Amino acid sequence: MRDQESGVVQIHESICVGCGTCASACPYENIRMTEVFDHQGRLYRDATTDLPIEKATKCDMCSKLPSGPACVAACPHDALVRIDLTESKPLQEWLDLRS
């Protein structure tokens, strides 16, 4: 689901059935299917096939952190930045800093 204000795509884990359609359709290969574990680290398995259960996952832009994406804050070289490409001024300012 795409957030109306930010445009960030979010996966609602509670309703994901693990079909993989979103991962196959993502043109950026950002959505991946990953195995699901319980709170004790045990792999969830399909009762019929005994295969591992997978669900869609992707970066959520650290949406719950007031400081924003943790990868941006953690990068010691300032190589990561989150810029809204629909706003040209912040992008140009960032590019000017790098030249």
Rosetta blueprint (number, residue, H / E / L):
1 M L
2 R E
3 D L
4 Q L
5 E L
6 S L
7 G L
8 V L
9 V E
10 Q L
11 I L
12 H L
13 E H
14 S H
15 I H
16 C L
17 V L
18 G L
19 C L
20 G L
21 T H
22 C H
23 A H
24 S H
25 A H
26 C L
27 P L
28 Y L
29 E L
30 N L
31 I L
32 R E
33 M E
34 T E
35 E E
36 V L
37 F E
38 D L
39 H L
40 Q L
41 G L
42 R L
43 L E
44 Y L
45 R E
46 D L
47 A L
48 T L
49 T L
50 D L
51 L L
52 P E
53 I L
54 E E
55 K E
56 A E
57 T E
58 K L
59 C L
60 D L
61 M L
62 C L
63 S L
64 K L
65 L L
66 P L
67 S L
68 G L
69 P L
70 A H
71 C H
72 V H
73 A H
74 A H
75 C L
76 P L
77 H L
78 D L
79 A L
80 L L
81 V L
82 R L
83 I L
84 D L
85 L L
86 T L
87 E L
88 S H
89 K H
90 P H
91 L H
92 Q H
93 E H
94 W H
95 L H
96 D H
97 L H
98 R H
99 S L
